Amino acid sequence: MGEVPENIREKLAIVLDVDDLVVALRIARDLRPWFGTAKVGLELYSSVGPDSVTALTDLGYDVFADLKFYDIPTTVNRGARVIGSLGARYLNFHAQGGAPMLRAGVEGFKQGALDAGLREPIALAVTVLTSDSDAPPHILGKRVQAALESDCDGIVCAASDVREAKQYGPRLVTVVPGIRPAGSPRHEQARAATPREAIDAGADLLVIGRPVTRADDPKAAAEAIVAELMA
């Protein structure tokens, strides 16, 4: 395959769930031709902290800080301000925390970026985890509404929730984890979807981890996903 079109790369986020920055950067460099965003989760951030964000932005990635903030509004605001100042493109907050907390997080995240002279980042509300198969039907709409009331730019949701979520908030960026190519193990992802299914549902950013990073040939696995999306 030749050069990956930018409109495909910008829809793909590689998950760097490791506890070593050297390992994370090696994966990130190897997979840069296929992915425009790198996801820093609790494992990597707990291990090396802010360096995980700045090192990946230095490689040219947009960084998704998947830290799922959930605390009192003041604490969330202050923590989000720090993440914004580091240059993260995305940061998420649990919508379960309610509109006041979400609003405080959004304001802190964007103020941190503004104070650092950076472009305005994208604040996300986590609606229902892809591992949660028991959430009551009304919860999605309630949490999307909280995201809208709080001026979040987008949400994190399962592919199966994208169409309904965009009925409530058409402008929302939808970030979808739990992506599993056909035939891949689902692991703990109760509500997984293939890359094609997620894009067809209207997903804006696909978060992809083990099917690529733990594949025998990660580059070939990445190429296969891109080929599926370009077909």
Backbone bond lengths (Angstrom), bond angles and torsions (degrees), N, CA, C in turn:
res aa  C-N    CA-C-N  psi(-1)  N-CA   C-N-CA  omega(-1)  CA-C   N-CA-C  phi
1 M - - - 1.470 - - 1.521 109.60 -
2 G 1.343 116.92 141.07 1.439 121.26 177.75 1.514 111.62 -79.91
3 E 1.320 116.49 -157.77 1.459 121.14 -178.67 1.522 110.61 -61.95
4 V 1.329 116.16 136.03 1.464 121.69 -178.29 1.531 108.90 -76.11
5 P 1.320 118.86 128.51 1.469 120.94 179.31 1.530 110.85 -58.61
6 E 1.324 115.54 142.34 1.465 120.29 -177.29 1.528 111.58 -61.29
7 N 1.336 117.12 -33.52 1.467 118.76 -178.95 1.527 111.88 -68.89
8 I 1.325 118.02 -17.00 1.463 121.88 173.34 1.527 109.94 -87.70
9 R 1.327 116.90 -47.93 1.471 120.83 -179.16 1.514 111.76 -57.62
10 E 1.328 117.15 -38.60 1.458 119.31 -176.78 1.521 112.81 -70.80
11 K 1.330 116.95 -9.38 1.462 121.10 177.34 1.535 113.10 -97.01
12 L 1.336 117.16 1.01 1.459 120.16 -173.44 1.526 111.43 -120.57
13 A 1.334 115.25 129.14 1.467 122.32 177.44 1.522 108.99 -119.62
14 I 1.325 116.52 127.95 1.459 120.90 178.60 1.535 109.12 -93.32
15 V 1.309 115.47 134.36 1.463 122.40 -178.46 1.524 108.90 -87.33
16 L 1.333 116.71 125.64 1.465 121.52 179.51 1.527 109.09 -111.66
17 D 1.326 115.76 67.03 1.463 121.29 -179.40 1.518 110.27 -88.08
18 V 1.331 114.85 74.80 1.461 123.37 176.11 1.530 106.87 -135.71
19 D 1.332 116.22 167.80 1.463 119.04 -177.71 1.525 112.70 -111.36
20 D 1.314 116.16 20.72 1.467 121.62 -176.08 1.524 108.21 -136.12
21 L 1.330 116.93 121.83 1.462 120.22 -177.04 1.522 111.82 -66.26
22 V 1.308 117.85 -35.05 1.472 120.27 178.86 1.524 109.92 -61.64
23 V 1.337 116.44 -44.38 1.467 120.62 178.82 1.526 110.04 -64.78
24 A 1.327 115.80 -44.50 1.466 120.10 -179.59 1.521 111.37 -58.95
25 L 1.318 117.05 -43.67 1.460 120.57 -178.53 1.522 111.74 -69.72
26 R 1.320 117.13 -33.82 1.458 119.40 176.65 1.530 110.63 -63.95
27 I 1.333 116.16 -44.98 1.465 120.22 177.03 1.525 109.93 -61.48
28 A 1.330 115.47 -45.45 1.457 120.23 -177.20 1.527 111.84 -61.71
29 R 1.316 116.86 -42.37 1.474 119.98 179.03 1.527 111.06 -65.22
30 D 1.336 115.76 -43.55 1.462 119.65 -177.94 1.523 112.17 -62.46
31 L 1.336 116.57 -34.35 1.463 120.97 -172.31 1.527 113.61 -103.51
32 R 1.313 116.41 5.42 1.466 120.17 -178.12 1.527 113.74 -56.79
33 P 1.354 120.00 -34.18 1.471 118.40 -178.92 1.524 113.98 -63.08
34 W 1.341 117.81 -20.29 1.462 120.77 -174.68 1.524 113.73 -108.57
35 F 1.326 117.61 -17.12 1.467 120.65 -172.53 1.525 111.49 -125.35
36 G 1.326 115.80 134.65 1.449 120.44 178.17 1.511 113.81 -97.01
37 T 1.339 117.06 -18.54 1.460 122.37 -178.04 1.524 109.91 -125.57
38 A 1.322 116.28 144.04 1.459 122.31 174.78 1.525 108.46 -117.82
39 K 1.323 116.22 131.44 1.465 120.97 -179.65 1.527 110.50 -96.95
40 V 1.329 114.60 122.73 1.460 122.08 174.28 1.524 107.32 -103.20
41 G 1.328 116.20 115.32 1.458 120.50 -179.56 1.511 112.18 -101.96
42 L 1.327 114.96 -168.59 1.460 120.33 -175.81 1.525 112.41 -62.37
43 E 1.331 117.73 -36.29 1.455 120.33 -176.84 1.526 111.38 -63.39
44 L 1.313 116.91 -53.25 1.462 120.39 -178.15 1.523 111.36 -68.48
45 Y 1.337 116.88 -42.33 1.467 119.02 -178.78 1.526 110.94 -66.60
46 S 1.332 116.96 -37.26 1.468 119.51 178.36 1.520 111.54 -66.56
47 S 1.338 116.28 -28.75 1.453 120.60 -178.38 1.525 112.56 -79.32
48 V 1.324 117.34 -46.83 1.468 119.13 -172.20 1.525 114.21 -124.77
49 G 1.335 117.74 -5.45 1.451 120.74 173.49 1.518 115.00 67.34
50 P 1.335 117.55 -144.16 1.464 122.05 -174.38 1.523 114.78 -56.79
51 D 1.336 117.15 -26.86 1.465 119.17 179.65 1.523 111.97 -58.84
52 S 1.336 116.63 -28.35 1.461 119.51 179.95 1.525 111.24 -65.12
53 V 1.308 116.55 -34.10 1.465 120.71 179.54 1.526 110.74 -76.92
54 T 1.302 116.30 -50.27 1.464 119.49 -175.08 1.527 112.13 -66.47
55 A 1.331 117.79 -37.00 1.466 119.78 -179.63 1.521 111.39 -65.91
56 L 1.311 117.32 -36.23 1.462 120.77 -179.34 1.525 111.69 -76.24
57 T 1.320 117.14 -35.42 1.470 118.40 174.95 1.526 110.04 -65.80
58 D 1.330 116.64 -33.01 1.462 120.02 177.58 1.535 111.54 -65.16
59 L 1.331 116.95 -24.63 1.467 120.81 177.02 1.530 111.95 -82.52
60 G 1.323 116.13 -4.16 1.456 119.80 178.80 1.509 114.90 98.01
61 Y 1.323 117.09 4.04 1.453 120.37 178.73 1.526 111.80 -81.47
62 D 1.327 115.69 147.90 1.454 120.04 156.70 1.527 105.86 -75.90
63 V 1.319 117.55 139.43 1.460 120.31 -177.72 1.520 110.50 -110.21
64 F 1.321 115.00 128.87 1.464 122.86 173.55 1.523 106.62 -100.38
65 A 1.328 116.90 106.28 1.464 122.40 176.31 1.530 107.82 -82.62
66 D 1.307 115.38 96.54 1.469 122.39 -176.09 1.520 108.16 -88.49
67 L 1.325 116.36 73.30 1.463 122.16 -173.61 1.526 112.45 -108.28
68 K 1.311 117.77 -9.83 1.473 123.54 172.63 1.527 112.36 47.81
69 F 1.314 116.51 58.21 1.462 121.12 -179.58 1.531 111.05 -58.45
70 Y 1.346 115.00 138.06 1.473 121.03 -179.83 1.519 107.00 -159.51
71 D 1.338 116.11 99.69 1.463 120.94 -177.02 1.519 107.57 -164.11
72 I 1.317 117.74 -169.24 1.456 119.38 176.89 1.530 108.66 -67.81
73 P 1.335 117.84 153.21 1.462 120.26 -173.88 1.530 115.11 -53.60
74 T 1.325 117.81 -42.35 1.465 119.87 -177.87 1.517 111.62 -63.04
75 T 1.317 116.54 -43.16 1.462 120.90 -179.97 1.529 110.68 -65.23
76 V 1.312 116.76 -43.26 1.459 121.22 179.27 1.527 110.41 -64.36
77 N 1.314 116.95 -42.14 1.459 121.24 178.93 1.528 111.08 -58.45
78 R 1.316 116.25 -47.10 1.465 120.02 -176.26 1.522 111.83 -69.43
79 G 1.327 116.22 -40.49 1.454 119.00 177.94 1.511 111.98 -65.89
80 A 1.324 116.60 -41.36 1.458 121.12 179.77 1.528 111.60 -65.87
81 R 1.306 116.38 -33.91 1.467 120.16 177.83 1.539 110.51 -60.93
82 V 1.318 115.93 -40.08 1.461 120.01 178.37 1.528 110.62 -63.72
83 I 1.330 116.31 -46.21 1.465 119.61 -178.97 1.525 110.91 -63.12
84 G 1.324 116.62 -38.60 1.457 120.21 176.92 1.516 112.41 -61.84
85 S 1.324 116.51 -39.02 1.463 120.25 -178.44 1.518 112.62 -69.89
86 L 1.338 117.01 -17.99 1.464 121.03 -179.42 1.524 112.57 -81.89
87 G 1.323 116.38 -16.31 1.459 119.88 179.65 1.511 115.14 100.63
88 A 1.346 117.57 12.27 1.463 119.18 175.89 1.524 109.43 -62.86
89 R 1.309 116.54 138.16 1.464 121.53 179.01 1.520 111.22 -82.04
90 Y 1.340 116.42 -35.59 1.463 122.39 -178.93 1.531 109.71 -128.36
91 L 1.314 115.60 145.59 1.466 122.51 171.16 1.516 107.08 -145.22
92 N 1.339 116.25 139.93 1.461 118.09 -178.94 1.524 112.91 -115.43
93 F 1.328 113.50 155.35 1.458 124.08 -178.51 1.526 107.89 -135.07
94 H 1.321 117.58 143.08 1.460 119.46 177.72 1.526 110.20 -70.34
95 A 1.319 116.84 119.34 1.467 120.47 177.73 1.520 111.46 -61.75
96 Q 1.314 117.14 -23.81 1.460 121.24 178.04 1.530 111.27 -59.03
97 G 1.335 116.70 -21.99 1.463 120.45 178.81 1.509 114.04 -69.67
98 G 1.333 117.90 -13.46 1.463 121.37 175.98 1.516 113.64 92.84
99 A 1.330 114.82 164.32 1.463 120.94 -174.59 1.523 114.20 -60.84
100 P 1.348 120.60 -43.26 1.473 118.68 179.82 1.531 112.87 -59.56
101 M 1.338 116.04 -41.61 1.461 118.44 178.56 1.524 111.10 -66.68
102 L 1.334 116.68 -44.88 1.458 119.98 179.30 1.524 111.08 -59.54
103 R 1.309 115.90 -44.25 1.470 119.49 -178.50 1.526 110.67 -62.24
104 A 1.324 116.81 -41.55 1.462 120.75 178.67 1.525 110.26 -62.82
105 G 1.335 116.49 -39.22 1.457 120.25 178.83 1.515 112.23 -66.28
106 V 1.315 116.22 -44.78 1.465 120.66 179.08 1.527 110.19 -59.72
107 E 1.318 115.99 -46.93 1.464 119.63 -178.22 1.527 111.52 -63.34
108 G 1.331 116.76 -42.01 1.456 119.87 179.68 1.516 112.27 -65.93
109 F 1.316 116.53 -44.33 1.464 122.02 -178.88 1.524 110.84 -60.09
110 K 1.311 115.63 -46.26 1.465 119.22 -177.01 1.527 111.73 -73.89
111 Q 1.336 116.79 -33.78 1.463 118.99 178.06 1.523 110.78 -67.98
112 G 1.331 116.45 -38.14 1.459 119.47 177.64 1.515 111.93 -60.66
113 A 1.339 116.36 -42.57 1.464 120.05 177.84 1.523 111.32 -66.42
114 L 1.331 116.29 -42.61 1.462 120.77 -179.72 1.522 110.99 -61.42
115 D 1.330 116.71 -45.25 1.464 120.86 -178.66 1.535 111.70 -63.17
116 A 1.346 115.51 -28.29 1.471 120.08 -179.87 1.524 112.16 -90.21
117 G 1.330 117.16 2.65 1.457 120.64 179.30 1.512 113.63 73.13
118 L 1.336 116.96 28.55 1.459 121.82 -177.02 1.525 110.79 -104.55
119 R 1.334 116.16 163.28 1.457 119.97 177.85 1.523 110.14 -65.57
120 E 1.315 115.95 158.12 1.460 120.21 -178.51 1.525 110.08 -66.36
121 P 1.344 117.44 127.78 1.464 120.41 -177.65 1.526 111.84 -86.74
122 I 1.320 115.47 -179.37 1.466 122.86 -174.86 1.527 109.45 -114.48
123 A 1.325 116.40 114.46 1.466 122.55 -179.72 1.524 109.54 -92.28
124 L 1.322 116.04 132.89 1.460 122.26 -174.84 1.527 111.51 -120.29
125 A 1.312 116.07 142.16 1.456 121.79 172.89 1.521 108.94 -105.79
126 V 1.320 116.84 127.50 1.460 121.28 176.11 1.526 107.90 -79.20
127 T 1.322 116.80 121.79 1.465 120.25 -177.32 1.524 110.59 -88.11
128 V 1.325 117.44 -79.76 1.465 122.33 178.73 1.524 107.31 -128.84
129 L 1.323 117.51 127.64 1.454 121.47 -178.43 1.534 110.65 -60.81
130 T 1.313 115.81 145.66 1.462 119.31 179.31 1.523 112.23 -68.88
131 S 1.329 117.44 -14.45 1.462 120.83 175.75 1.526 112.26 -86.00
132 D 1.341 117.32 -6.41 1.467 122.30 -175.66 1.529 109.93 -97.27
133 S 1.315 115.43 105.34 1.468 119.96 178.90 1.523 112.25 -98.86
134 D 1.348 117.31 3.48 1.462 121.08 -174.02 1.524 113.70 -114.02
135 A 1.326 117.70 6.49 1.471 119.61 -179.13 1.525 109.90 -65.40
136 P 1.342 118.27 136.72 1.461 120.02 178.81 1.522 111.38 -65.85
137 P 1.327 117.83 151.62 1.470 122.11 -172.81 1.526 114.60 -57.57
138 H 1.333 117.72 -31.52 1.467 119.15 -174.56 1.523 113.39 -77.86
139 I 1.329 117.44 -12.23 1.460 120.85 -171.80 1.525 112.11 -65.92
140 L 1.324 117.39 -40.38 1.458 119.63 -178.05 1.519 111.04 -56.87
141 G 1.329 117.04 -52.55 1.459 120.17 -179.01 1.513 112.47 -59.91
142 K 1.323 116.40 -39.53 1.467 120.67 179.95 1.527 111.04 -63.13
143 R 1.320 116.12 -41.55 1.463 119.17 -176.65 1.526 111.92 -78.40
144 V 1.318 117.82 -32.08 1.461 119.98 173.44 1.531 109.34 -64.94
145 Q 1.311 116.84 -40.42 1.456 120.47 178.18 1.527 110.81 -61.54
146 A 1.332 116.90 -41.26 1.465 120.18 177.42 1.523 110.58 -62.30
147 A 1.313 116.77 -38.25 1.470 120.56 177.41 1.526 111.11 -63.32
148 L 1.316 116.23 -43.16 1.467 120.26 179.70 1.518 111.65 -65.73
149 E 1.326 116.40 -42.95 1.468 120.53 -179.34 1.525 111.59 -64.52
150 S 1.326 116.30 -23.72 1.468 121.06 -174.53 1.523 112.94 -99.31
151 D 1.328 117.01 5.66 1.464 122.25 -179.52 1.523 113.27 65.06
152 C 1.333 117.09 28.34 1.462 119.19 170.82 1.528 108.33 -64.97
153 D 1.308 115.16 149.60 1.461 120.39 179.69 1.519 112.09 -86.54
154 G 1.326 116.31 -21.17 1.442 119.68 -176.66 1.505 112.27 -164.98
155 I 1.313 115.44 -174.66 1.456 121.76 -179.27 1.522 109.40 -137.75
156 V 1.320 114.99 161.67 1.457 122.77 168.81 1.521 106.75 -108.76
157 C 1.318 116.94 125.77 1.459 120.04 -177.51 1.522 109.89 -154.61
158 A 1.319 115.85 166.66 1.461 121.02 174.75 1.521 109.81 -72.06
159 A 1.327 115.95 155.14 1.464 119.81 178.43 1.520 111.44 -57.38
160 S 1.320 116.86 -35.82 1.467 120.96 -179.13 1.521 113.20 -68.05
161 D 1.344 117.12 -13.18 1.466 121.30 179.94 1.532 113.38 -100.53
162 V 1.328 116.99 -7.45 1.468 119.67 -171.54 1.522 111.97 -61.54
163 R 1.316 118.52 -48.84 1.466 120.53 -175.62 1.527 111.04 -61.14
164 E 1.327 116.41 -45.28 1.468 119.29 179.08 1.518 110.61 -64.28
165 A 1.316 117.11 -43.05 1.461 120.56 -179.02 1.525 111.26 -60.68
166 K 1.335 117.33 -39.79 1.465 120.02 -178.28 1.529 112.10 -75.16
167 Q 1.306 117.46 -14.64 1.463 119.29 171.13 1.524 110.36 -69.69
168 Y 1.332 115.94 -35.42 1.469 120.26 177.24 1.523 110.93 -77.80
169 G 1.332 116.10 -40.97 1.461 120.37 -175.22 1.513 111.65 -139.55
170 P 1.327 118.73 82.02 1.467 121.54 -176.93 1.524 114.13 -57.94
171 R 1.324 117.23 -27.61 1.468 120.23 -176.31 1.522 112.83 -79.96
172 L 1.322 117.82 -13.09 1.454 121.07 -172.43 1.532 112.14 -69.24
173 V 1.321 115.89 135.28 1.457 121.94 170.14 1.529 107.37 -73.04
174 T 1.315 117.46 131.32 1.462 120.54 -179.23 1.521 109.78 -110.33
175 V 1.319 114.36 118.99 1.464 122.67 179.64 1.526 107.24 -106.41
176 V 1.324 116.36 124.52 1.466 120.95 -169.82 1.528 111.37 -121.37
177 P 1.340 117.26 110.96 1.460 120.94 170.36 1.521 110.40 -87.31
178 G 1.329 116.37 -171.55 1.461 119.45 178.70 1.515 113.11 70.38
179 I 1.331 117.03 30.46 1.469 120.68 179.84 1.526 109.39 -85.48
180 R 1.312 114.79 125.44 1.462 121.13 -178.97 1.529 109.40 -136.11
181 P 1.329 118.18 114.10 1.470 119.20 174.45 1.522 110.38 -56.69
182 A 1.306 115.86 154.17 1.470 121.09 -179.81 1.521 110.27 -53.01
183 G 1.337 115.55 130.77 1.454 121.04 179.18 1.512 114.88 89.58
184 S 1.345 118.27 -7.92 1.463 120.90 179.61 1.524 110.60 -81.16
185 P 1.340 117.90 149.23 1.471 120.17 174.62 1.520 110.65 -61.39
186 R 1.324 116.22 143.02 1.467 119.85 179.70 1.524 112.28 -84.21
187 H 1.330 118.10 -17.08 1.455 122.21 -174.68 1.535 108.69 53.35
188 E 1.348 118.56 -130.26 1.466 119.87 -178.04 1.531 112.71 -90.10
189 Q 1.313 117.84 6.11 1.457 121.32 -177.14 1.528 110.23 -80.84
190 A 1.326 115.99 97.53 1.465 120.42 -177.25 1.521 111.73 -70.68
191 R 1.354 116.92 -25.77 1.467 120.49 -175.97 1.528 108.74 -124.75
192 A 1.319 114.87 64.27 1.455 121.13 -178.88 1.523 110.71 -83.56
193 A 1.333 115.37 166.88 1.464 121.60 176.32 1.516 108.49 -151.98
194 T 1.318 116.43 154.95 1.464 120.13 173.99 1.528 108.84 -75.83
195 P 1.328 117.48 160.51 1.466 119.32 176.95 1.528 112.59 -54.69
196 R 1.334 117.13 -44.28 1.457 120.69 -178.97 1.523 111.41 -63.79
197 E 1.338 117.24 -41.52 1.470 120.65 179.20 1.521 110.82 -61.87
198 A 1.333 116.64 -41.41 1.460 120.18 -178.78 1.526 111.48 -66.53
199 I 1.327 117.19 -44.64 1.463 120.11 179.08 1.528 110.80 -64.98
200 D 1.319 116.91 -41.77 1.462 120.29 179.29 1.526 111.72 -63.94
201 A 1.330 116.64 -28.05 1.469 120.64 177.85 1.524 111.75 -76.30
202 G 1.345 117.02 -15.54 1.460 120.59 179.19 1.512 114.76 110.29
203 A 1.333 117.79 11.65 1.462 121.05 179.75 1.531 110.90 -62.74
204 D 1.325 115.35 143.48 1.467 120.85 179.97 1.524 113.00 -98.32
205 L 1.336 117.20 -31.44 1.459 121.10 -179.06 1.525 108.68 -141.25
206 L 1.335 116.61 123.82 1.458 122.43 -179.91 1.519 108.94 -99.44
207 V 1.315 116.62 127.18 1.461 122.63 -178.84 1.528 108.15 -100.63
208 I 1.323 116.68 114.63 1.461 121.95 -170.16 1.526 110.02 -126.20
209 G 1.328 115.82 127.85 1.449 119.90 -178.01 1.502 114.14 -123.12
210 R 1.339 116.17 -99.11 1.461 121.57 -170.19 1.529 115.73 -55.04
211 P 1.338 119.98 -35.77 1.472 117.65 178.41 1.533 113.39 -58.67
212 V 1.333 116.52 -21.44 1.468 120.55 176.32 1.524 110.78 -104.53
213 T 1.337 116.97 -54.41 1.468 119.70 -171.44 1.522 113.09 -67.71
214 R 1.329 117.65 -25.06 1.468 120.08 179.41 1.535 112.40 -108.10
215 A 1.296 115.90 11.79 1.467 119.74 175.86 1.527 110.09 -72.88
216 D 1.310 116.70 155.46 1.463 120.18 176.73 1.526 110.74 -59.87
217 D 1.319 116.34 -34.94 1.460 122.13 177.86 1.528 107.64 -132.40
218 P 1.350 117.87 89.27 1.467 120.81 -176.34 1.525 113.86 -56.19
219 K 1.325 117.64 -37.77 1.461 119.87 -179.39 1.524 110.96 -65.59
220 A 1.317 116.43 -41.42 1.463 119.81 177.83 1.522 110.79 -65.85
221 A 1.337 117.07 -37.43 1.463 120.75 178.05 1.523 110.51 -64.49
222 A 1.332 116.57 -41.25 1.465 120.63 177.63 1.526 110.69 -64.37
223 E 1.312 116.56 -43.22 1.465 120.69 179.11 1.527 111.39 -61.13
224 A 1.326 116.25 -38.17 1.464 120.13 -179.47 1.521 110.80 -65.79
225 I 1.337 116.94 -38.43 1.461 120.03 178.25 1.520 110.31 -65.61
226 V 1.313 116.27 -45.16 1.468 120.13 179.07 1.532 110.15 -61.36
227 A 1.330 116.72 -43.20 1.467 120.35 179.17 1.511 111.18 -60.27
228 E 1.339 116.83 -38.97 1.477 120.39 178.21 1.524 110.32 -63.16
229 L 1.312 117.30 -40.06 1.463 120.60 -177.80 1.525 112.39 -75.11
230 M 1.325 117.18 -23.75 1.453 120.95 -179.76 1.527 112.78 -90.99
231 A 1.326 116.64 -10.09 1.474 120.57 -176.51 1.526 111.16 -68.44
